[in-house]
Amino acid sequence: ESLTHWREINFPVIGQYVDYLVKEQGVKNIFVNGTTGEGLSLSISERRQVAEEWVRQGKNKLDQVVIHVGALNLKESQELAQHAAEIGADGIAVIAPFFFKSQNKDALISFLREVAAAAPALPFYYYHIPSLTGVKIRAEELLDGIQDKIPSFQGLKFSDTDLLDFGQCVDQNHQRQFALLFGVDEQLLSALVLGATGAVGSTYNYLGKKTNQMLEAFEQKDLASALSYQFRIQRFINYVIKLGFGVSQTKAIMTLVSGIPMGPPRLPLQKATQEFTANAEAKLKSLNFLSFPGLKDGNMEACS
Ligand SMILES: CC(=O)N[C@@H]([C@@H](O)[C@H](O)[C@H](O)CO)[C@@H](O)CC(=O)C(=O)O
C-alpha cells in the first residue's frame, strides 16, 4: 500500500461493529471521533458523517453515543456540536486546543463554554488527555466552579495517569452530579477505588468482557478477583506497550479480535507491522483473551 493512499471511511462497518460491541464485548456506550477513532485526522464533513452513522446504527442498540467535537478552531467545534445535537447524539466532548494552547484555566473554560453554548441541551464532557494535547491544566482546577460557567457540564473523560488529580476531582464532586470517566485502561481498578463512575478506553473494543468481569468483581467487593483481572489486563497492555503501542496497533488488534476490517490508520500514523499483530495475537491467546464467556454489561465506553 502506498504511503500517500487516502483511505475512505468504510461506513457499513459501523453497523457491523455496533452489533459486535454489544453482543461480543458487552459495551453499550460509544465515544465517537476521539483518539482511537482518529477524529482529528478526519475532515469536518467526514466527522459529521461518522457521527451520523454511529447515532443511526446505535439507535435501540446502544445506551449512549457521545461525540467528540474538539477542534483547533472554535467555529468548527461549534459546528460539530450543533450537528451532534441535530442528529440526536447523547452528549459531546471536547479536548483542549493544542496548537495555540490555553495558558490558564479561565482561557480554556472560555473556549469550552463557547462550544457548549452551540449545543446547550447536550451533556458536555471535557476530554482531559494532556499526553496528546500538551495542555497540562489540572482537571481538578478546571472542575472547580465549572457548572457556573458551563450549565450543560456533565463530567470528565480523564485520560491521564495522575491519580492525585483524578482523586481530587472525585473528592470535590460531593453531590456526585458529574460523571468522572477514567481513560487509562491499565489503571482502571485504582480509579474505581478512588470513585470513577465509568471508563472510556481503547482496549474495551476487544477486552470489554474481560473488563466487565473486573467491574463486576469490584461491585461485589471481591477485590482479590478484581485485582487478578486487572493484572491480567495489565500483562497484555504492558506487553504491547513494550512492542510499541498506539492507535495503529489498537486498530490491528480490533481487526484481529473482531474479524471486522478496521483498515489502516491515516497519515501521519503508520500501519502496525505484521510482526506486531502476530505477537499481540500470541499474547492474547496465552492469556486466554480470545474466548468470550457471556457476562453482564458494564459502565464502559469503547472509542471509535
Ligand atoms: C492515549 C490513549 O490513546 N488513551 C486511550 C487508552 O484507552 C489507552 O489506549 C489504554 O489505556 C492503553 O494505554 C484512551 O484514553 C483514548 C480514548 O478514550 C479515545 O479513543 O478517545
The ligand as an SDF file (V2000), in Angstrom:
LIG
                    3D

 21 20  0  0  0  0  0  0  0  0999 V2000
   -3.6760    7.9010   24.9270 C   0  0  0  0  0  0  0  0  0  0  0  0
   -4.7730    6.9320   24.6090 C   0  0  0  0  0  0  0  0  0  0  0  0
   -4.9350    6.5450   23.4840 O   0  0  0  0  0  0  0  0  0  0  0  0
   -5.5290    6.5410   25.6230 N   0  0  0  0  0  0  0  0  0  0  0  0
   -6.6120    5.5930   25.4580 C   0  0  0  0  0  0  0  0  0  0  0  0
   -6.4590    4.4540   26.4430 C   0  0  0  0  0  0  0  0  0  0  0  0
   -7.5360    3.5710   26.2980 O   0  0  0  0  0  0  0  0  0  0  0  0
   -5.1490    3.6950   26.1660 C   0  0  0  0  0  0  0  0  0  0  0  0
   -5.1000    3.2710   24.8360 O   0  0  0  0  0  0  0  0  0  0  0  0
   -5.0160    2.4770   27.0680 C   0  0  0  0  0  0  0  0  0  0  0  0
   -5.1460    2.8560   28.4110 O   0  0  0  0  0  0  0  0  0  0  0  0
   -3.6720    1.7670   26.8510 C   0  0  0  0  0  0  0  0  0  0  0  0
   -2.6150    2.5450   27.3360 O   0  0  0  0  0  0  0  0  0  0  0  0
   -7.9570    6.2770   25.6960 C   0  0  0  0  0  0  0  0  0  0  0  0
   -7.9250    7.0620   26.8510 O   0  0  0  0  0  0  0  0  0  0  0  0
   -8.2780    7.1150   24.4620 C   0  0  0  0  0  0  0  0  0  0  0  0
   -9.6960    7.2400   24.2100 C   0  0  0  0  0  0  0  0  0  0  0  0
  -10.5010    7.0480   25.0710 O   0  0  0  0  0  0  0  0  0  0  0  0
  -10.1440    7.6930   22.8680 C   0  0  0  0  0  0  0  0  0  0  0  0
  -10.0630    6.9370   21.9060 O   0  0  0  0  0  0  0  0  0  0  0  0
  -10.5790    8.8260   22.7910 O   0  0  0  0  0  0  0  0  0  0  0  0
  1  2  1  0
  2  3  2  0
  2  4  1  0
  4  5  1  0
  5  6  1  0
  5 14  1  0
  6  7  1  0
  6  8  1  0
  8  9  1  0
  8 10  1  0
 10 11  1  0
 10 12  1  0
 12 13  1  0
 14 15  1  0
 14 16  1  0
 16 17  1  0
 17 18  2  0
 17 19  1  0
 19 20  2  0
 19 21  1  0
M  END
$$$$
